[in-house]
């Protein structure tokens, strides 16, 4: 099991019954990057991947 898997399992266990909007998720991701700017690039990549429906298309 990867370290990330444990975090995702905790998220599902603690918050799995909640319904959230994508706007809420974007706000949470921005707040995380504000607190941890070293993760800006991976968070941006995840946000772009989600926005494109999970495709690998990249526009550089």
PyMOL Python script that loads the backbone (N, CA, C, O; Angstrom):
from pymol import cmd

cmd.read_pdbstr("""\
ATOM      1  N   UNK A   1       0.848  -1.179   0.000  1.00  0.00           N
ATOM      2  CA  UNK A   1       0.000   0.000   0.000  1.00  0.00           C
ATOM      3  C   UNK A   1       0.886   1.232   0.000  1.00  0.00           C
ATOM      4  O   UNK A   1       1.840   1.336   0.772  1.00  0.00           O
ATOM      5  N   UNK A   2       0.555   2.155  -0.873  1.00  0.00           N
ATOM      6  CA  UNK A   2       1.284   3.413  -0.930  1.00  0.00           C
ATOM      7  C   UNK A   2       0.822   4.333   0.188  1.00  0.00           C
ATOM      8  O   UNK A   2      -0.299   4.214   0.684  1.00  0.00           O
ATOM      9  N   UNK A   3       1.694   5.248   0.577  1.00  0.00           N
ATOM     10  CA  UNK A   3       1.353   6.233   1.599  1.00  0.00           C
ATOM     11  C   UNK A   3       0.100   7.005   1.195  1.00  0.00           C
ATOM     12  O   UNK A   3      -0.761   7.284   2.029  1.00  0.00           O
ATOM     13  N   UNK A   4       0.002   7.348  -0.088  1.00  0.00           N
ATOM     14  CA  UNK A   4      -1.161   8.100  -0.589  1.00  0.00           C
ATOM     15  C   UNK A   4      -2.448   7.326  -0.365  1.00  0.00           C
ATOM     16  O   UNK A   4      -3.483   7.914  -0.051  1.00  0.00           O
ATOM     17  N   UNK A   5      -2.388   6.005  -0.525  1.00  0.00           N
ATOM     18  CA  UNK A   5      -3.583   5.179  -0.337  1.00  0.00           C
ATOM     19  C   UNK A   5      -4.143   5.333   1.074  1.00  0.00           C
ATOM     20  O   UNK A   5      -5.360   5.359   1.262  1.00  0.00           O
ATOM     21  N   UNK A   6      -3.277   5.434   2.046  1.00  0.00           N
ATOM     22  CA  UNK A   6      -3.748   5.595   3.431  1.00  0.00           C
ATOM     23  C   UNK A   6      -4.490   6.907   3.601  1.00  0.00           C
ATOM     24  O   UNK A   6      -5.508   6.963   4.292  1.00  0.00           O
ATOM     25  N   UNK A   7      -3.987   7.963   2.977  1.00  0.00           N
ATOM     26  CA  UNK A   7      -4.661   9.258   3.049  1.00  0.00           C
ATOM     27  C   UNK A   7      -6.012   9.224   2.357  1.00  0.00           C
ATOM     28  O   UNK A   7      -6.984   9.798   2.849  1.00  0.00           O
ATOM     29  N   UNK A   8      -6.072   8.554   1.219  1.00  0.00           N
ATOM     30  CA  UNK A   8      -7.339   8.446   0.492  1.00  0.00           C
ATOM     31  C   UNK A   8      -8.331   7.589   1.266  1.00  0.00           C
ATOM     32  O   UNK A   8      -9.524   7.893   1.288  1.00  0.00           O
ATOM     33  N   UNK A   9      -7.855   6.528   1.896  1.00  0.00           N
ATOM     34  CA  UNK A   9      -8.740   5.705   2.723  1.00  0.00           C
ATOM     35  C   UNK A   9      -9.268   6.496   3.912  1.00  0.00           C
ATOM     36  O   UNK A   9     -10.443   6.383   4.261  1.00  0.00           O
ATOM     37  N   UNK A  10      -8.410   7.296   4.534  1.00  0.00           N
ATOM     38  CA  UNK A  10      -8.856   8.125   5.653  1.00  0.00           C
ATOM     39  C   UNK A  10      -9.905   9.127   5.196  1.00  0.00           C
ATOM     40  O   UNK A  10     -10.898   9.352   5.887  1.00  0.00           O
ATOM     41  N   UNK A  11      -9.684   9.726   4.033  1.00  0.00           N
ATOM     42  CA  UNK A  11     -10.662  10.666   3.483  1.00  0.00           C
ATOM     43  C   UNK A  11     -12.008   9.981   3.283  1.00  0.00           C
ATOM     44  O   UNK A  11     -13.045  10.515   3.678  1.00  0.00           O
ATOM     45  N   UNK A  12     -11.995   8.815   2.678  1.00  0.00           N
ATOM     46  CA  UNK A  12     -13.240   8.077   2.437  1.00  0.00           C
ATOM     47  C   UNK A  12     -13.905   7.678   3.752  1.00  0.00           C
ATOM     48  O   UNK A  12     -15.126   7.766   3.881  1.00  0.00           O
ATOM     49  N   UNK A  13     -13.113   7.241   4.723  1.00  0.00           N
ATOM     50  CA  UNK A  13     -13.668   6.830   6.019  1.00  0.00           C
ATOM     51  C   UNK A  13     -14.279   8.005   6.771  1.00  0.00           C
ATOM     52  O   UNK A  13     -15.368   7.888   7.334  1.00  0.00           O
ATOM     53  N   UNK A  14     -13.584   9.132   6.780  1.00  0.00           N
ATOM     54  CA  UNK A  14     -14.041  10.283   7.568  1.00  0.00           C
ATOM     55  C   UNK A  14     -15.109  11.107   6.868  1.00  0.00           C
ATOM     56  O   UNK A  14     -16.013  11.625   7.524  1.00  0.00           O
ATOM     57  N   UNK A  15     -15.022  11.238   5.538  1.00  0.00           N
ATOM     58  CA  UNK A  15     -15.884  12.185   4.836  1.00  0.00           C
ATOM     59  C   UNK A  15     -16.675  11.544   3.711  1.00  0.00           C
ATOM     60  O   UNK A  15     -17.329  12.242   2.935  1.00  0.00           O
ATOM     61  N   UNK A  16     -16.621  10.215   3.614  1.00  0.00           N
ATOM     62  CA  UNK A  16     -17.187   9.499   2.479  1.00  0.00           C
ATOM     63  C   UNK A  16     -18.680   9.654   2.266  1.00  0.00           C
ATOM     64  O   UNK A  16     -19.161   9.466   1.149  1.00  0.00           O
ATOM     65  N   UNK A  17     -19.420   9.990   3.304  1.00  0.00           N
ATOM     66  CA  UNK A  17     -20.869  10.145   3.172  1.00  0.00           C
ATOM     67  C   UNK A  17     -21.285  11.552   2.772  1.00  0.00           C
ATOM     68  O   UNK A  17     -22.447  11.786   2.439  1.00  0.00           O
ATOM     69  N   UNK A  18     -20.334  12.500   2.804  1.00  0.00           N
ATOM     70  CA  UNK A  18     -20.644  13.886   2.490  1.00  0.00           C
ATOM     71  C   UNK A  18     -20.740  14.094   0.982  1.00  0.00           C
ATOM     72  O   UNK A  18     -20.102  13.388   0.201  1.00  0.00           O
ATOM     73  N   UNK A  19     -21.539  15.062   0.593  1.00  0.00           N
ATOM     74  CA  UNK A  19     -21.575  15.498  -0.788  1.00  0.00           C
ATOM     75  C   UNK A  19     -20.990  16.902  -0.833  1.00  0.00           C
ATOM     76  O   UNK A  19     -21.341  17.761  -0.024  1.00  0.00           O
ATOM     77  N   UNK A  20     -20.101  17.120  -1.780  1.00  0.00           N
ATOM     78  CA  UNK A  20     -19.445  18.418  -1.906  1.00  0.00           C
ATOM     79  C   UNK A  20     -19.538  18.893  -3.345  1.00  0.00           C
ATOM     80  O   UNK A  20     -19.755  18.105  -4.265  1.00  0.00           O
ATOM     81  N   UNK A  21     -19.371  20.182  -3.520  1.00  0.00           N
ATOM     82  CA  UNK A  21     -19.336  20.738  -4.868  1.00  0.00           C
ATOM     83  C   UNK A  21     -17.887  20.810  -5.349  1.00  0.00           C
ATOM     84  O   UNK A  21     -16.947  20.753  -4.556  1.00  0.00           O
ATOM     85  N   UNK A  22     -17.737  20.935  -6.639  1.00  0.00           N
ATOM     86  CA  UNK A  22     -16.390  21.122  -7.173  1.00  0.00           C
ATOM     87  C   UNK A  22     -15.825  22.471  -6.751  1.00  0.00           C
ATOM     88  O   UNK A  22     -14.613  22.615  -6.596  1.00  0.00           O
ATOM     89  N   UNK A  23     -16.688  23.452  -6.565  1.00  0.00           N
ATOM     90  CA  UNK A  23     -16.225  24.756  -6.080  1.00  0.00           C
ATOM     91  C   UNK A  23     -15.634  24.620  -4.674  1.00  0.00           C
ATOM     92  O   UNK A  23     -14.606  25.227  -4.373  1.00  0.00           O
ATOM     93  N   UNK A  24     -16.275  23.833  -3.821  1.00  0.00           N
ATOM     94  CA  UNK A  24     -15.746  23.596  -2.473  1.00  0.00           C
ATOM     95  C   UNK A  24     -14.396  22.903  -2.563  1.00  0.00           C
ATOM     96  O   UNK A  24     -13.452  23.282  -1.870  1.00  0.00           O
ATOM     97  N   UNK A  25     -14.302  21.878  -3.422  1.00  0.00           N
ATOM     98  CA  UNK A  25     -13.043  21.151  -3.586  1.00  0.00           C
ATOM     99  C   UNK A  25     -11.946  22.085  -4.078  1.00  0.00           C
ATOM    100  O   UNK A  25     -10.823  22.038  -3.577  1.00  0.00           O
ATOM    101  N   UNK A  26     -12.257  22.926  -5.047  1.00  0.00           N
ATOM    102  CA  UNK A  26     -11.271  23.885  -5.554  1.00  0.00           C
ATOM    103  C   UNK A  26     -10.810  24.837  -4.447  1.00  0.00           C
ATOM    104  O   UNK A  26      -9.623  25.153  -4.357  1.00  0.00           O
ATOM    105  N   UNK A  27     -11.728  25.287  -3.616  1.00  0.00           N
ATOM    106  CA  UNK A  27     -11.369  26.161  -2.491  1.00  0.00           C
ATOM    107  C   UNK A  27     -10.446  25.440  -1.513  1.00  0.00           C
ATOM    108  O   UNK A  27      -9.475  26.021  -1.028  1.00  0.00           O
ATOM    109  N   UNK A  28     -10.748  24.188  -1.227  1.00  0.00           N
ATOM    110  CA  UNK A  28      -9.916  23.411  -0.306  1.00  0.00           C
ATOM    111  C   UNK A  28      -8.524  23.182  -0.883  1.00  0.00           C
ATOM    112  O   UNK A  28      -7.525  23.260  -0.167  1.00  0.00           O
ATOM    113  N   UNK A  29      -8.467  22.900  -2.177  1.00  0.00           N
ATOM    114  CA  UNK A  29      -7.172  22.699  -2.827  1.00  0.00           C
ATOM    115  C   UNK A  29      -6.363  23.987  -2.819  1.00  0.00           C
ATOM    116  O   UNK A  29      -5.151  23.954  -2.610  1.00  0.00           O
ATOM    117  N   UNK A  30      -7.021  25.129  -3.046  1.00  0.00           N
ATOM    118  CA  UNK A  30      -6.325  26.417  -3.011  1.00  0.00           C
ATOM    119  C   UNK A  30      -5.812  26.713  -1.608  1.00  0.00           C
ATOM    120  O   UNK A  30      -4.687  27.184  -1.443  1.00  0.00           O
ATOM    121  N   UNK A  31      -6.635  26.437  -0.596  1.00  0.00           N
ATOM    122  CA  UNK A  31      -6.203  26.651   0.791  1.00  0.00           C
ATOM    123  C   UNK A  31      -4.996  25.778   1.117  1.00  0.00           C
ATOM    124  O   UNK A  31      -4.079  26.218   1.812  1.00  0.00           O
ATOM    125  N   UNK A  32      -4.994  24.541   0.618  1.00  0.00           N
ATOM    126  CA  UNK A  32      -3.858  23.649   0.849  1.00  0.00           C
ATOM    127  C   UNK A  32      -2.594  24.208   0.213  1.00  0.00           C
ATOM    128  O   UNK A  32      -1.532  24.219   0.836  1.00  0.00           O
ATOM    129  N   UNK A  33      -2.709  24.673  -1.029  1.00  0.00           N
ATOM    130  CA  UNK A  33      -1.541  25.239  -1.717  1.00  0.00           C
ATOM    131  C   UNK A  33      -1.068  26.516  -1.022  1.00  0.00           C
ATOM    132  O   UNK A  33       0.134  26.776  -0.953  1.00  0.00           O
ATOM    133  N   UNK A  34      -1.999  27.304  -0.511  1.00  0.00           N
ATOM    134  CA  UNK A  34      -1.612  28.512   0.231  1.00  0.00           C
ATOM    135  C   UNK A  34      -0.772  28.147   1.448  1.00  0.00           C
ATOM    136  O   UNK A  34       0.175  28.860   1.782  1.00  0.00           O
ATOM    137  N   UNK A  35      -1.107  27.050   2.109  1.00  0.00           N
ATOM    138  CA  UNK A  35      -0.363  26.610   3.294  1.00  0.00           C
ATOM    139  C   UNK A  35       0.891  25.823   2.936  1.00  0.00           C
ATOM    140  O   UNK A  35       1.850  25.795   3.707  1.00  0.00           O
ATOM    141  N   UNK A  36       0.886  25.184   1.769  1.00  0.00           N
ATOM    142  CA  UNK A  36       1.991  24.316   1.346  1.00  0.00           C
ATOM    143  C   UNK A  36       2.361  24.626  -0.103  1.00  0.00           C
ATOM    144  O   UNK A  36       2.084  23.820  -0.992  1.00  0.00           O
ATOM    145  N   UNK A  37       2.976  25.769  -0.353  1.00  0.00           N
ATOM    146  CA  UNK A  37       3.249  26.187  -1.734  1.00  0.00           C
ATOM    147  C   UNK A  37       4.148  25.216  -2.509  1.00  0.00           C
ATOM    148  O   UNK A  37       4.152  25.230  -3.740  1.00  0.00           O
ATOM    149  N   UNK A  38       4.889  24.397  -1.816  1.00  0.00           N
ATOM    150  CA  UNK A  38       5.748  23.435  -2.505  1.00  0.00           C
ATOM    151  C   UNK A  38       4.936  22.373  -3.266  1.00  0.00           C
ATOM    152  O   UNK A  38       5.485  21.656  -4.102  1.00  0.00           O
ATOM    153  N   UNK A  39       3.638  22.276  -2.979  1.00  0.00           N
ATOM    154  CA  UNK A  39       2.772  21.317  -3.659  1.00  0.00           C
ATOM    155  C   UNK A  39       1.935  21.959  -4.766  1.00  0.00           C
ATOM    156  O   UNK A  39       1.000  21.338  -5.272  1.00  0.00           O
ATOM    157  N   UNK A  40       2.260  23.190  -5.143  1.00  0.00           N
ATOM    158  CA  UNK A  40       1.465  23.896  -6.147  1.00  0.00           C
ATOM    159  C   UNK A  40       1.402  23.134  -7.471  1.00  0.00           C
ATOM    160  O   UNK A  40       0.327  22.996  -8.054  1.00  0.00           O
ATOM    161  N   UNK A  41       2.534  22.644  -7.945  1.00  0.00           N
ATOM    162  CA  UNK A  41       2.556  21.965  -9.249  1.00  0.00           C
ATOM    163  C   UNK A  41       1.731  20.683  -9.229  1.00  0.00           C
ATOM    164  O   UNK A  41       0.895  20.509 -10.115  1.00  0.00           O
ATOM    165  N   UNK A  42       1.917  19.768  -8.261  1.00  0.00           N
ATOM    166  CA  UNK A  42       1.092  18.561  -8.283  1.00  0.00           C
ATOM    167  C   UNK A  42      -0.400  18.835  -8.097  1.00  0.00           C
ATOM    168  O   UNK A  42      -1.230  18.157  -8.703  1.00  0.00           O
ATOM    169  N   UNK A  43      -0.750  19.814  -7.272  1.00  0.00           N
ATOM    170  CA  UNK A  43      -2.161  20.150  -7.078  1.00  0.00           C
ATOM    171  C   UNK A  43      -2.735  20.731  -8.368  1.00  0.00           C
ATOM    172  O   UNK A  43      -3.864  20.418  -8.746  1.00  0.00           O
ATOM    173  N   UNK A  44      -1.966  21.566  -9.032  1.00  0.00           N
ATOM    174  CA  UNK A  44      -2.403  22.130 -10.315  1.00  0.00           C
ATOM    175  C   UNK A  44      -2.599  21.027 -11.346  1.00  0.00           C
ATOM    176  O   UNK A  44      -3.565  21.054 -12.108  1.00  0.00           O
ATOM    177  N   UNK A  45      -1.691  20.058 -11.376  1.00  0.00           N
ATOM    178  CA  UNK A  45      -1.832  18.933 -12.313  1.00  0.00           C
ATOM    179  C   UNK A  45      -3.081  18.117 -12.006  1.00  0.00           C
ATOM    180  O   UNK A  45      -3.807  17.724 -12.919  1.00  0.00           O
ATOM    181  N   UNK A  46      -3.334  17.864 -10.736  1.00  0.00           N
ATOM    182  CA  UNK A  46      -4.536  17.116 -10.357  1.00  0.00           C
ATOM    183  C   UNK A  46      -5.789  17.898 -10.751  1.00  0.00           C
ATOM    184  O   UNK A  46      -6.720  17.323 -11.315  1.00  0.00           O
ATOM    185  N   UNK A  47      -5.824  19.185 -10.463  1.00  0.00           N
ATOM    186  CA  UNK A  47      -6.986  20.007 -10.805  1.00  0.00           C
ATOM    187  C   UNK A  47      -7.227  20.003 -12.313  1.00  0.00           C
ATOM    188  O   UNK A  47      -8.371  19.899 -12.757  1.00  0.00           O
ATOM    189  N   UNK A  48      -6.170  20.114 -13.096  1.00  0.00           N
ATOM    190  CA  UNK A  48      -6.301  20.094 -14.550  1.00  0.00           C
ATOM    191  C   UNK A  48      -6.793  18.742 -15.029  1.00  0.00           C
ATOM    192  O   UNK A  48      -7.652  18.668 -15.907  1.00  0.00           O
ATOM    193  N   UNK A  49      -6.255  17.671 -14.461  1.00  0.00           N
ATOM    194  CA  UNK A  49      -6.667  16.313 -14.813  1.00  0.00           C
ATOM    195  C   UNK A  49      -8.148  16.104 -14.503  1.00  0.00           C
ATOM    196  O   UNK A  49      -8.879  15.528 -15.308  1.00  0.00           O
ATOM    197  N   UNK A  50      -8.585  16.570 -13.339  1.00  0.00           N
ATOM    198  CA  UNK A  50      -9.999  16.461 -12.976  1.00  0.00           C
ATOM    199  C   UNK A  50     -10.874  17.300 -13.904  1.00  0.00           C
ATOM    200  O   UNK A  50     -11.940  16.852 -14.327  1.00  0.00           O
ATOM    201  N   UNK A  51     -10.428  18.509 -14.220  1.00  0.00           N
ATOM    202  CA  UNK A  51     -11.204  19.395 -15.086  1.00  0.00           C
ATOM    203  C   UNK A  51     -11.386  18.814 -16.477  1.00  0.00           C
ATOM    204  O   UNK A  51     -12.403  19.056 -17.127  1.00  0.00           O
ATOM    205  N   UNK A  52     -10.411  18.053 -16.931  1.00  0.00           N
ATOM    206  CA  UNK A  52     -10.475  17.451 -18.272  1.00  0.00           C
ATOM    207  C   UNK A  52     -11.104  16.066 -18.266  1.00  0.00           C
ATOM    208  O   UNK A  52     -11.045  15.352 -19.267  1.00  0.00           O
ATOM    209  N   UNK A  53     -11.700  15.687 -17.152  1.00  0.00           N
ATOM    210  CA  UNK A  53     -12.387  14.414 -17.085  1.00  0.00           C
ATOM    211  C   UNK A  53     -11.477  13.210 -16.984  1.00  0.00           C
ATOM    212  O   UNK A  53     -11.850  12.113 -17.398  1.00  0.00           O
ATOM    213  N   UNK A  54     -10.288  13.401 -16.440  1.00  0.00           N
ATOM    214  CA  UNK A  54      -9.375  12.289 -16.250  1.00  0.00           C
ATOM    215  C   UNK A  54      -8.591  11.907 -17.491  1.00  0.00           C
ATOM    216  O   UNK A  54      -8.061  10.799 -17.568  1.00  0.00           O
ATOM    217  N   UNK A  55      -8.507  12.798 -18.456  1.00  0.00           N
ATOM    218  CA  UNK A  55      -7.706  12.506 -19.640  1.00  0.00           C
ATOM    219  C   UNK A  55      -6.289  12.980 -19.450  1.00  0.00           C
ATOM    220  O   UNK A  55      -6.010  13.806 -18.581  1.00  0.00           O
ATOM    221  N   UNK A  56      -5.407  12.464 -20.252  1.00  0.00           N
ATOM    222  CA  UNK A  56      -3.993  12.805 -20.149  1.00  0.00           C
ATOM    223  C   UNK A  56      -3.591  13.953 -21.062  1.00  0.00           C
ATOM    224  O   UNK A  56      -2.406  14.265 -21.179  1.00  0.00           O
ATOM    225  N   UNK A  57      -4.570  14.589 -21.715  1.00  0.00           N
ATOM    226  CA  UNK A  57      -4.251  15.688 -22.632  1.00  0.00           C
ATOM    227  C   UNK A  57      -3.537  16.800 -21.874  1.00  0.00           C
ATOM    228  O   UNK A  57      -3.993  17.250 -20.823  1.00  0.00           O
ATOM    229  N   UNK A  58      -2.414  17.231 -22.426  1.00  0.00           N
ATOM    230  CA  UNK A  58      -1.670  18.336 -21.820  1.00  0.00           C
ATOM    231  C   UNK A  58      -1.488  19.428 -22.839  1.00  0.00           C
ATOM    232  O   UNK A  58      -1.132  19.171 -23.989  1.00  0.00           O
ATOM    233  N   UNK A  59      -1.735  20.646 -22.414  1.00  0.00           N
ATOM    234  CA  UNK A  59      -1.484  21.809 -23.264  1.00  0.00           C
ATOM    235  C   UNK A  59      -0.404  22.628 -22.611  1.00  0.00           C
ATOM    236  O   UNK A  59      -0.668  23.388 -21.679  1.00  0.00           O
ATOM    237  N   UNK A  60       0.819  22.480 -23.096  1.00  0.00           N
ATOM    238  CA  UNK A  60       1.947  23.205 -22.496  1.00  0.00           C
ATOM    239  C   UNK A  60       2.189  24.492 -23.202  1.00  0.00           C
ATOM    240  O   UNK A  60       3.098  25.236 -22.835  1.00  0.00           O
TER     241      UNK A  60
END
""", "prot")
cmd.dss("prot")
cmd.show_as("cartoon", "prot")
cmd.util.cbc("prot")
cmd.orient("prot")
